[in-house]
Amino acid sequence: MGLTYTDQYANIGPTPEAAAFFNDLPDFIKAQILAQGAPSSLDALKKMADEADYIF
């Protein structure tokens, strides 16, 4: 059985706007969002970004 690799950001948001917003975030914020699971909407993504820990 072969392994299939996909883009780790492929499932971010249901819309191109959500994907564009996610791509503009700093890498450490993206990592925190991905650790929580993919958001279901752009609003949910924005909320997750606002609640992310910016202290590093």
VMD Tcl script that builds the backbone (N, CA, C; Angstrom):
set m [mol new atoms 168]
animate dup $m
set s [atomselect $m all]
$s set {name element resname resid chain x y z} {
  {N N MET 1 A 0.847 -1.167 0.000}
  {CA C MET 1 A 0.000 0.000 0.000}
  {C C MET 1 A 0.900 1.240 0.000}
  {N N GLY 2 A 0.725 2.106 -0.964}
  {CA C GLY 2 A 1.536 3.312 -1.064}
  {C C GLY 2 A 0.957 4.439 -0.240}
  {N N LEU 3 A 1.812 5.337 0.156}
  {CA C LEU 3 A 1.373 6.498 0.909}
  {C C LEU 3 A 0.969 7.615 -0.038}
  {N N THR 4 A -0.030 8.355 0.361}
  {CA C THR 4 A -0.482 9.505 -0.415}
  {C C THR 4 A -0.225 10.757 0.397}
  {N N TYR 5 A 0.471 11.694 -0.189}
  {CA C TYR 5 A 0.770 12.946 0.491}
  {C C TYR 5 A -0.075 14.055 -0.106}
  {N N THR 6 A -0.616 14.876 0.773}
  {CA C THR 6 A -1.412 16.015 0.321}
  {C C THR 6 A -0.874 17.274 0.981}
  {N N ASP 7 A -1.283 18.385 0.470}
  {CA C ASP 7 A -0.913 19.668 1.046}
  {C C ASP 7 A -1.543 19.785 2.429}
  {N N GLN 8 A -0.751 20.102 3.439}
  {CA C GLN 8 A -1.287 20.174 4.796}
  {C C GLN 8 A -2.310 21.283 4.984}
  {N N TYR 9 A -2.317 22.262 4.081}
  {CA C TYR 9 A -3.255 23.361 4.194}
  {C C TYR 9 A -4.463 23.196 3.271}
  {N N ALA 10 A -4.588 22.079 2.597}
  {CA C ALA 10 A -5.614 21.891 1.584}
  {C C ALA 10 A -7.034 21.962 2.150}
  {N N ASN 11 A -7.223 21.575 3.401}
  {CA C ASN 11 A -8.570 21.519 3.967}
  {C C ASN 11 A -8.926 22.736 4.806}
  {N N ILE 12 A -8.199 23.818 4.644}
  {CA C ILE 12 A -8.475 25.009 5.440}
  {C C ILE 12 A -9.603 25.803 4.793}
  {N N GLY 13 A -10.709 25.831 5.478}
  {CA C GLY 13 A -11.844 26.630 5.037}
  {C C GLY 13 A -12.535 26.099 3.797}
  {N N PRO 14 A -13.808 26.333 3.716}
  {CA C PRO 14 A -14.599 25.860 2.580}
  {C C PRO 14 A -14.559 26.798 1.373}
  {N N THR 15 A -13.913 27.953 1.512}
  {CA C THR 15 A -13.939 28.949 0.442}
  {C C THR 15 A -12.526 29.425 0.098}
  {N N PRO 16 A -12.350 29.951 -1.093}
  {CA C PRO 16 A -11.050 30.527 -1.452}
  {C C PRO 16 A -10.673 31.707 -0.555}
  {N N GLU 17 A -11.663 32.446 -0.056}
  {CA C GLU 17 A -11.388 33.561 0.839}
  {C C GLU 17 A -10.766 33.074 2.142}
  {N N ALA 18 A -11.275 31.953 2.663}
  {CA C ALA 18 A -10.717 31.382 3.894}
  {C C ALA 18 A -9.292 30.901 3.653}
  {N N ALA 19 A -9.056 30.273 2.523}
  {CA C ALA 19 A -7.706 29.806 2.201}
  {C C ALA 19 A -6.744 30.981 2.063}
  {N N ALA 20 A -7.180 32.057 1.438}
  {CA C ALA 20 A -6.331 33.239 1.273}
  {C C ALA 20 A -6.030 33.871 2.634}
  {N N PHE 21 A -7.029 33.960 3.496}
  {CA C PHE 21 A -6.824 34.506 4.842}
  {C C PHE 21 A -5.815 33.652 5.598}
  {N N PHE 22 A -5.983 32.335 5.535}
  {CA C PHE 22 A -5.079 31.416 6.226}
  {C C PHE 22 A -3.654 31.560 5.699}
  {N N ASN 23 A -3.494 31.657 4.403}
  {CA C ASN 23 A -2.161 31.754 3.805}
  {C C ASN 23 A -1.437 33.031 4.200}
  {N N ASP 24 A -2.164 34.065 4.561}
  {CA C ASP 24 A -1.558 35.333 4.968}
  {C C ASP 24 A -1.137 35.352 6.440}
  {N N LEU 25 A -1.537 34.344 7.201}
  {CA C LEU 25 A -1.190 34.298 8.621}
  {C C LEU 25 A 0.266 33.879 8.805}
  {N N PRO 26 A 0.878 34.291 9.914}
  {CA C PRO 26 A 2.241 33.819 10.230}
  {C C PRO 26 A 2.239 32.301 10.437}
  {N N ASP 27 A 3.374 31.678 10.174}
  {CA C ASP 27 A 3.474 30.220 10.253}
  {C C ASP 27 A 3.123 29.672 11.630}
  {N N PHE 28 A 3.526 30.368 12.697}
  {CA C PHE 28 A 3.231 29.841 14.028}
  {C C PHE 28 A 1.742 29.889 14.348}
  {N N ILE 29 A 1.007 30.830 13.761}
  {CA C ILE 29 A -0.444 30.875 13.942}
  {C C ILE 29 A -1.090 29.760 13.124}
  {N N LYS 30 A -0.593 29.537 11.915}
  {CA C LYS 30 A -1.104 28.425 11.099}
  {C C LYS 30 A -0.949 27.102 11.841}
  {N N ALA 31 A 0.205 26.906 12.469}
  {CA C ALA 31 A 0.456 25.656 13.194}
  {C C ALA 31 A -0.527 25.477 14.341}
  {N N GLN 32 A -0.825 26.567 15.049}
  {CA C GLN 32 A -1.781 26.477 16.156}
  {C C GLN 32 A -3.181 26.147 15.657}
  {N N ILE 33 A -3.561 26.727 14.536}
  {CA C ILE 33 A -4.885 26.458 13.972}
  {C C ILE 33 A -4.974 25.011 13.504}
  {N N LEU 34 A -3.940 24.536 12.817}
  {CA C LEU 34 A -3.944 23.161 12.339}
  {C C LEU 34 A -3.978 22.159 13.488}
  {N N ALA 35 A -3.378 22.501 14.612}
  {CA C ALA 35 A -3.392 21.619 15.779}
  {C C ALA 35 A -4.791 21.471 16.354}
  {N N GLN 36 A -5.634 22.473 16.132}
  {CA C GLN 36 A -7.008 22.436 16.647}
  {C C GLN 36 A -7.965 21.753 15.681}
  {N N GLY 37 A -7.577 21.615 14.438}
  {CA C GLY 37 A -8.455 21.041 13.423}
  {C C GLY 37 A -8.922 22.113 12.452}
  {N N ALA 38 A -9.342 21.681 11.297}
  {CA C ALA 38 A -9.742 22.615 10.244}
  {C C ALA 38 A -11.051 23.318 10.614}
  {N N PRO 39 A -11.086 24.634 10.456}
  {CA C PRO 39 A -12.323 25.385 10.750}
  {C C PRO 39 A -13.384 25.135 9.681}
  {N N SER 40 A -14.626 25.369 10.050}
  {CA C SER 40 A -15.740 25.086 9.144}
  {C C SER 40 A -16.157 26.281 8.295}
  {N N SER 41 A -15.658 27.473 8.639}
  {CA C SER 41 A -16.041 28.669 7.888}
  {C C SER 41 A -14.963 29.733 8.036}
  {N N LEU 42 A -15.076 30.779 7.239}
  {CA C LEU 42 A -14.143 31.901 7.329}
  {C C LEU 42 A -14.269 32.573 8.690}
  {N N ASP 43 A -15.477 32.728 9.182}
  {CA C ASP 43 A -15.669 33.343 10.500}
  {C C ASP 43 A -15.011 32.507 11.601}
  {N N ALA 44 A -15.157 31.199 11.517}
  {CA C ALA 44 A -14.523 30.321 12.501}
  {C C ALA 44 A -13.001 30.419 12.405}
  {N N LEU 45 A -12.485 30.520 11.208}
  {CA C LEU 45 A -11.044 30.666 11.010}
  {C C LEU 45 A -10.545 31.974 11.611}
  {N N LYS 46 A -11.269 33.062 11.368}
  {CA C LYS 46 A -10.881 34.355 11.930}
  {C C LYS 46 A -10.909 34.321 13.450}
  {N N LYS 47 A -11.904 33.657 14.027}
  {CA C LYS 47 A -11.986 33.543 15.474}
  {C C LYS 47 A -10.802 32.752 16.019}
  {N N MET 48 A -10.447 31.650 15.350}
  {CA C MET 48 A -9.310 30.854 15.780}
  {C C MET 48 A -8.013 31.663 15.696}
  {N N ALA 49 A -7.880 32.467 14.668}
  {CA C ALA 49 A -6.681 33.304 14.517}
  {C C ALA 49 A -6.625 34.365 15.608}
  {N N ASP 50 A -7.772 34.959 15.934}
  {CA C ASP 50 A -7.814 35.969 16.995}
  {C C ASP 50 A -7.473 35.379 18.358}
  {N N GLU 51 A -7.863 34.126 18.570}
  {CA C GLU 51 A -7.628 33.481 19.871}
  {C C GLU 51 A -6.273 32.799 19.962}
  {N N ALA 52 A -5.524 32.780 18.874}
  {CA C ALA 52 A -4.221 32.117 18.864}
  {C C ALA 52 A -3.252 32.852 19.785}
  {N N ASP 53 A -2.288 32.127 20.254}
  {CA C ASP 53 A -1.292 32.686 21.162}
  {C C ASP 53 A -0.187 33.362 20.352}
  {N N TYR 54 A -0.150 34.684 20.394}
  {CA C TYR 54 A 0.828 35.447 19.635}
  {C C TYR 54 A 2.138 35.648 20.393}
  {N N ILE 55 A 2.220 35.110 21.589}
  {CA C ILE 55 A 3.432 35.297 22.398}
  {C C ILE 55 A 4.402 34.151 22.141}
  {N N PHE 56 A 5.512 34.501 21.521}
  {CA C PHE 56 A 6.573 33.516 21.256}
  {C C PHE 56 A 7.903 34.165 21.471}
}
mol reanalyze $m
mol bondsrecalc $m
mol representation Tube
mol addrep $m
